[in-house]
Amino acid sequence: MRIFATLVSGVALIGLSACGKSDDQSASGDAQGMEEVASEMKKIALQPGEWETTSEIVDIQMEGAPQGMPAGALDAMKGRKTTVKKCVTPEEAANPDADFLTAQKDSQCTYSGFEMANGAIKGNVSCPGENGSTADVAMEGIYTSDSYTMTMDMDAAGMGGGTPAGMKMRMKMKISGKRVGECPA
């Protein structure tokens, strides 16, 4: 479930590791093509350099949790923060494409309602995963060329990897990122 490697690398932290390449959707609910999403991405005027992204799990709920899952495990995840750093090359900054959002090449994720204008970003990403699992993410936030903040709501089903077939998870996250300097040599 990886969605934003750099500017929006928070989704990567949710674990959309299952994303793969298909047709995408627009604000009207119609599919958005990869070129249309890439065109929206280019509106960012992203600054190259080292970026630091912090994600926080605000809420998490699960149906059909695996047997043996410790009581309170989900509550322990709430408020957990993860910080990562990534170098954005001048090429990545100048030419972000739709795969930039999924942090993967040739993703099968689909996009709908994806818009970036006047410092605001919003949209939806849906990614198929292994064994029929799915992850749907709605995002909304603000951005500049050197920072962003956003909220993301994710619904995932059929998580795979030995989890119960009926398992569903809903997660709400807050993500912020900023350019912290030049990339390390």
N, C-alpha and C positions, 0 to 999 in steps of 0.2 A: 504494500500500500504506500508506495512512495509517490509523492506528488510534487513537492517543491524542493529542488536541490539547493537552490541558492536563495533567490529573492523570496520564494515561498517554500522553503525547505521544511517547514513544519509538518507537512503531510508525510514526508519521508519518515518522520519520527513516529507517525501513527502506525506505520507498518504496511502500507499498501504495496508490499513487495510483489504482489501478484499481477501488476499491470502488464499488458502486452500490446497491436496497431489496428485500428478499425475506423469506422465513420464516426463523426463527432456531432454535437448538437448546439443550436443557437438559442437566444433569449426567447424566441417564439416556441421553443421546444423542438425545433427542427435540428437535424444534425449539423454541427459546425465542422467544416473541413480543417485539416491540419494547417492549411495556409491561412485560414481566417483566424485561428487561435494564435498562430505565429505573428500575424499582423497586429493583433491586440497586444501581444507580448512586447513588440518593438516600441510601443508607446511608453514603456518604462524609462528609457534612456538610462539604463542601469550602469552604475559606475563599476569598472573592474577593480579588483583588489580582494583583500581578505574580508569575508563576511562572517559575522557571528549571529547565530540564530538560537533563540531560547523558546522552547515550547513548554507549556504547562497543561497538565490534564486537569480540567475544571470539574468534569463529571464523567463517570463511566458506569454503565449498567450492562448486565449480561443475563440472557435467558439461556437455560440449558447448559450451565457451567459444567466443566468436567468433574467427575467424581473425585473426591479427595482435595478439591480446591479449598484452601484454608479459609475459615470464617474471617471476614474482615479484609480479605486480600484486595478486593475492589476499593474499599474505603482507603486502604493504605496507598493506593495509586493516586488518589485525588490530591491535588496540590503538588505532585511530583514534577520537578522541572528538569529538563535536559537541555544542555547547551552544546552546540557543535559549531565548528569553524570550517569554512570551505573557501578555497581560492576560486574566484571568478576571473577567467582569462579575458583579455580584451576581445577576443573572438566570440566567446560566450556572451559577453555583455552586449556586443554589437548585433548579434544574430540569434537571439533566443528563439526557439521554435516550440511547438506544442509538446515535444518530448522533454523539453526543459522542465515543464511542470511536473512530469511524472518521474523525473530523475533517472530515466531509462531511455535507451534507444529503442525505436520500433515498438512502442507500447501499444497495447490493445485497449487502453482507456478511451472513453468517449467523453466529450465535453458538451455542456449545454449552458445557455445563458451566460457565457463567458464574456465579460466586459471590463475594460479598463479605461477610465476617463476622469479627468480632473482630479487625479490623485486617489481615486477610489477603484477598488477591484472587487468583483463578485463573480460567482459562477459555480458550476457543479461539475464534478468529475465522477465517472463511474468506471470501475475497473473490475474485470473478471479475474478470477484467480484459479488456483489448482482445484481440481475435483468439484467444479461448479460453484466455488465460493465467489462472493461479490463484495465490493466495498463501494459505497456511494458517499461522496463528500460534498457538502455545501460550504462555500467559503465566502467571507465578506471582510473587507478591511480597507486600509488606507496605505498609500505608498508614496515615496519620493525616490529620487535616483540613488539615495544612500541609506534608506531605512524603510521599514514597513511594520505594521501591526495588523493582525487579523484574528478573526475567530473562525473556527472550523467545526462543523458537526458531521460526524461520520456514523453511518450505519453499515455494519458488516454482517454477513450471514454465511454459514457453511465454511467456517474458517479453515478447514483442512488440517493437515499435520497431526492427525491423531485426536483432534477434538471431536466432541459429539456432533453428529450430522445436523441436529436441530439447533446448534448453538448460534445465538445472535448477540451482537454487541453494539451498543450505542455509546459514542464518546464525544465529548465537547472539549475543545482545546483553545487556548490562547497562544498565539505565536507572535514573536517580535524579532526583528532582525535589523542589523545595522552594519554598515561598512566600518571596519575597525582599523584599516590601514592598507599598506601594500602587501602583496602576497610574500610569504617568506621565500628566501632564495633557495 
